[in-house]
Amino acid sequence: MANNLVIRALRGNAKSFSLSSKNINQIPSTVANLTSLLKLQLNNNCLSTLPIELQSLCQLTELNLGNNLLEEIPPVLRYLPSLRKLYVFGNQIENLPEDIFGALSKLVLLNLNHNKIRVLPPEIKGLTHLEILSLTHNQLEVIPAEIALLNKLTELNLTNNNLVTLPPQLCFLPQLSKLYIARNYLKELPEGIFRLSKLKVLDVAGNCLTMFPVDFHLVRVEELYCEGNAFVQHKLVESIQETEVLSLKEQAARLILMECRRERSVLRRALALHPAVADALSLAGRCALCSQAFLTTWLECVRFVNLRKDMKLRSSQSVPVRVQLCSYSCFNQSGHMYYGVASV
């Protein structure tokens, strides 16, 4: 039956061809003769590999290998340079070969859902045109920092994995509009997530979050899903400590940071000659109350943001957002709405 379908497609010079749900365990070699194909559907079969002869399909832009028995990415894919959409969901893939990404640099969509992938290699950066990346229901434990180099990425779906942390570089994806990271083991989100200026949908449900990062209320999402986390509750903690003793390093850092705010500061110009010091000071935070900068010593607090009032979302839920204060003297001021964290 499969060969008859191929013959019919050859006669019609077909641009699209499907062998979906044919219960086949190998592809007829005659498929390699369909050199005009743009779209090939091989999903819902029993395929464990693809014949190398398929490299003749050099015009192929879309390939569906979903729901088969593949244990690896078929080597022939390295020779299909025109591929733009690749579906390999529902297989048994555990590892991604490092050299595959450079060969598939034109991909705009990659779907690897429902596999057994543990590691996403740094070579993912080779998919320079990728817009949608989906790896739901895998066994991912780490996302490489190189993912930040996918500057055309608009949608990233990492739902149902084993992630305990996300790289801070994730916050520098300029086009990212949808981020799905539900049902992992995340205890915190990267600081700076507010830099995702185009983010519209954020799903962090079913993780281990206790609060959102600093300035999270500045994220202009249209949809936020955060149920099933262990958020801290309203519990006012009053301090009996009036002040703290700062280390000499912290005092010096605060003095330099304050001085560098002056436009004509001598210290500011001097930092250009000491890049290591400048790099260390670049990690400084700023007090939410008095705006004074600090380096390594601060007070962890939380404010409760109303999603409807503060972020213009439909929900009236209040969620905890991390806040940093420079000192107990700021924390002990009256009139602010920052809570000490009793336990996290």
Disulfide bonds with the S-S distance in Angstrom:
none
